[in-house]
Amino acid sequence: MTPPKGRGGRRAGDRQQRPRGGGNTRRSQPTTPPREPQRARVDVHDPDGVRLQKLLAAAGVGSRRVCEDLISQGRVEVDGQVVTELGVRIRPTQVVHVDGERVQLDESRVYLAFNKPLNVVTSMSDELGRVDIGDYVGARKERLFHVGRLDADTEGLLLLTNDGDLAHRLQHPRYGVLKTYLAQIPGPVPRDLGRRLREGVELEDGPVVVDSFRVVDSQPGKALVEVVLHEGRKHIVRRLLDAVGHPVISLVRTQVGPVRLGDTKAGKWRALTATEVAALYKAAGL
């Protein structure tokens, strides 16, 4: 006997075969990851510019032939674009990297290392008529910026430049450019002082942590210590050492990023080398 049909015309004994997986009868197709969009090629050539190899040679990268080889080998970038053609002309203001390091081609840019003497104000023109940096470099035609500040009673390395973007990055704590100081303090120095400074000291305007600390020399009643940190708050080294019971007797900044004070005499300045400028750009993430 044939079973009666139910609703929809199915026989009462029939089973409805439902596909597994929630009713989706299509088989899942293997998915391919989306392709990353290719960087649009930028035409960096400027017909009114100067040949790239000539600018590189003038910047001290190497001889004209060496610079041509660097270009042919794909080791030169202009505005983020690898350049391999020797006929490319660019403007000196364009951003150029060789082997990943920034090369400054703009001859109007100035980078100086100045050894600020004691009792000199970090200003290009002091309103109170005190001796300032302008009294030493004011005869230069460029409008220079000082990278950070040094107190009147602190001497040592001060970078001067008309490159505003680099100056901003070098002094902003976000970019972590290290500054090195030599401080004379009352001794003896406790063995745990370095650990305390590296763990952080709470000041009235927030905590400060040193990146490095070491005792350079120790004599009866006083010691010479090296403090390295990336902060630039006002009087930061003096306030830090005073907070741990070792107020500063004298203070000298000896290094900013990769640039050292060296044997530059107080009140004198020197132009940075192309290697030093490239290292500063790298330290600042440019």
BELURHU-V336402 format. One record per run of one state. SS is the DSSP state (H for helix, E for strand, - for the rest). FROM is the first residue (numbers start at 1). TO is the last residue. If there is no record, write none. Layout:
ss: [SS SS]
from: [FROM FROM]
to: [TO TO]
This chain:
ss: [- E - H - E - E H - H - E - E - E - E - E - E - E - E - H - E - E - H - H - E - H - E - E - E - E - H - E - E - E - H -]
from: [1 5 6 7 10 11 12 50 52 59 64 73 76 79 81 83 89 91 96 99 101 104 111 117 121 122 132 133 134 138 145 147 155 162 164 172 173 176 179 187 193 200 201 204 206 209 212 220 222 230 236 244 248 257 259 261 269 272 274 284]
to: [4 5 6 9 10 11 49 51 58 63 72 75 78 80 82 88 90 95 98 100 103 110 116 120 121 131 132 133 137 144 146 154 161 163 171 172 175 178 186 192 199 200 203 205 208 211 219 221 229 235 243 247 256 258 260 268 271 273 283 286]
